[in-house]
Amino acid sequence: MIKCPENELITIEKGELLSRCMEMKKSGLRLSQACAAFCDGNYELSYSFADDETYEYKTLRLPAGLDEEIPSITDIIPTAVFYENEMAEMYGVKIQMISLDYHNKLYRIEEEAPLLPKDAKSTAQ
């Protein structure tokens, strides 16, 4: 019988992001994905870490306001560069000090933050 791996969702605050990512890296987990979503007038940023031996996942969930600046994790996890550029370009997430910032030219699209609803700023909490 195959055992289903455990998946853990950990809600954090912005001030915890860098230290929690460092903990994940030090414990041997790898960043599997990072993404943004718009929910109830705010962002939900998710950073998922995988254990390649047990297939277990730990996801850090960071609720953030639309105008809130979020620190980049690229100094800790360099491969996050593409995820963070995507969050910035597709949703308008304000990520500070990305190690390689494409300045909204990763996808070469004309529309600013195309995945953020047009009325998002007026519904922000």
C-alpha positions in Angstrom: 0.0 0.0 0.0 1.3 3.4 -0.9 1.2 6.0 1.9 -0.1 9.4 1.0 2.6 12.0 1.7 1.8 14.8 4.2 1.2 18.3 3.1 1.4 21.2 5.5 0.2 24.7 5.0 1.8 27.3 7.3 0.4 30.8 7.4 3.1 33.3 8.1 3.6 37.1 8.3 5.9 39.1 6.1 8.6 39.4 8.8 8.9 35.6 9.0 9.3 35.0 5.2 13.1 35.1 5.0 13.8 33.1 8.2 11.2 30.5 7.3 12.7 30.0 3.8 16.1 29.7 5.3 14.8 27.0 7.7 13.3 25.1 4.8 16.5 25.2 2.8 18.6 24.2 5.9 16.3 21.2 6.5 17.0 19.9 3.0 13.8 20.9 1.3 13.8 22.4 -2.2 11.6 25.2 -3.4 9.1 23.5 -5.7 6.9 26.4 -6.6 6.0 30.0 -5.6 2.9 31.8 -6.8 0.5 34.6 -6.2 -3.3 34.7 -6.1 -5.8 37.4 -5.5 -8.3 36.6 -2.8 -10.8 38.7 -0.8 -9.1 42.0 -1.8 -5.5 40.9 -0.9 -2.7 38.7 -2.3 -2.0 35.2 -1.1 1.6 34.3 -1.8 2.5 30.7 -1.6 6.0 29.2 -1.4 6.0 25.4 -1.5 8.9 23.2 -0.4 9.3 19.6 -1.3 11.1 16.7 0.4 12.3 14.6 -2.5 12.7 11.5 -0.4 9.3 11.4 1.3 7.3 13.5 -1.2 6.0 15.6 1.6 5.3 19.3 1.0 5.4 22.3 3.3 3.8 25.5 1.9 4.4 28.9 3.4 1.3 31.1 2.9 1.8 34.8 3.2 -1.3 37.1 3.1 -0.3 40.6 1.8 -2.0 43.8 1.0 -1.9 45.0 -2.6 0.5 47.9 -1.8 2.6 45.9 0.6 6.3 45.4 -0.3 7.5 41.8 0.0 11.2 40.9 0.4 12.7 38.7 -2.3 13.9 35.3 -1.2 16.4 35.1 -4.1 19.4 35.7 -1.9 18.5 32.5 0.0 17.0 30.5 -2.9 18.3 31.8 -6.3 15.9 29.7 -8.3 13.0 31.8 -7.0 14.0 34.5 -9.4 11.5 33.4 -12.1 8.7 32.9 -9.7 9.1 36.3 -8.1 9.4 38.0 -11.5 6.2 36.2 -12.5 4.3 37.3 -9.4 5.4 40.9 -10.0 4.5 41.0 -13.7 1.3 39.0 -13.7 -0.2 40.2 -10.4 1.6 43.4 -9.6 3.2 42.1 -6.4 5.8 44.5 -5.1 8.8 42.4 -4.5 11.9 44.2 -3.2 15.4 43.4 -4.4 14.9 40.4 -6.7 18.5 39.3 -7.6 17.6 39.5 -11.3 14.7 41.8 -11.9 13.2 41.6 -15.4 11.2 44.8 -14.7 7.9 43.4 -16.1 9.6 42.1 -19.2 9.7 38.4 -18.4 6.7 37.6 -20.6 6.9 40.7 -22.8 3.2 41.5 -22.4 1.5 44.9 -22.9 -1.0 44.7 -20.1 0.1 45.6 -16.5 -0.8 42.9 -14.0 -3.1 41.0 -16.3 -4.1 38.4 -13.7 -5.2 41.0 -11.1 -8.9 41.9 -11.5 -9.4 45.4 -13.0 -11.2 46.6 -9.9 -8.8 45.0 -7.4 -7.5 48.3 -6.0 -11.0 49.5 -5.2 -11.9 46.3 -3.4 -8.6 46.0 -1.5 -8.9 45.6 2.3 
